Amino acid sequence: MSPHTGKLIVVADPIWIGHHPMYLAQFTAAFVRLGAHVVALCPEPEEARREILAAVSAEVAADLDRHVTIGRIEPARRSFLNGRFEGDPVGTTQRWMQVQREISRTEARNGRPVDLVYFPYLDTYLRFLPVSLAPEILLGRPWAGLYLRNHHHAAPPSLKRSVVMMGKGDAILRSASCRGIGVLDERFIPEMERFTGRTVRMFPDFTDTTLPEEPSALAREILAKAGGRTIVGMIGLERRKGLLTLLRTAELAMLRDLPYYFVGGGRIFRQEYTDEEWAGILKLAGGGLENLHLDPEAGRIPTEAEFNSLFSTFSVAWAAYENFQGSSNTLGKAAAFRIPCLASDGGCVGYRVETYGTGLTIPQGDADRALEAIPLMREGRDRNGRPLALRHADFQADHSLARLDQLLGELQVG
């Protein structure tokens, strides 16, 4: 018998950008494999259904409604304080209350209580709500979650750290109804365990690597435009992913007549850039660089398979994040397609690239060093001329869906 056979589990995420749809689908599929009936709550149920159908087995997909119920919750709104999704106590409280209302409806329909609520992006249910009793008051059911941005736990004890902890809302992790905390960045687990008084587990930064039967139209377009040149690419044009540095690197490559082609795929968020930066982005995207593909009007790549089709065209995966300490799904996709990564040193991404020898790191925002690293990675060498370890298979094993199933199966449910 599977660990959660007969259990009713809710998986909820109010954010629907980037890899959030894939995470919702994969956690849903994992709980189904473990025997549970899953209620998946998100802002876009129809899109979620497509993602879940791609994530579950063919047998489950043929009779999905017997295993999964998909419901809608309002999308997370950006805070009135700082423009982030997780920026004020009002929004955080409302998110708990909204999930509680949907769960009450679910329980009424099913005539039985929900055994567990799982948050694949726990952060948005913590911020600015440092009250350990909040889940008992606002949800009233057992819960667990995956905490992505836990890097404030690295700071030494101080008054400032105490204030930061209050804003992060980590006191909720001490809740009596919490059944488990997972993190993607393992570097700060000891500090988190001291703070919470409970075990914290490192979760795999798994990824969906499904490819379509034929390359997507965008993938074919990129290959045609590159014309055999080395393709250096990123998908999802958030500022933290280093888009501006990628553009400076492309400009330098053009000036030096180097055979590289740069790709910025997916959605860009205008509000993340100043007026001057935005004008520069539009100029370069509008034909200012022959060695660049970037469409500011493009939306989110609609499916994970299309995302992967584009990603698989890259010769080098750009993972040179800036002012970002977290894990990145980019590394999992690069491991699957055996693509070397260019990362910023420091932070979880740089740490893992160096640990597994799957690419090279540069100082944050350094376009010159980025340009130096590209030919080395294409040759599989480090800066001392030694072969890169390229432990892509080890990375995949450590960040697999089998590992996810194991960890979720260990949760105390009900």
Summary of the structure (lengths in Angstrom):
residues: 414
radius of gyration: 21.6
end to end distance: 16.2
largest distance: 68.3
contacts: 1389
relative contact order: 0.11
helix: 46%
strand: 15%
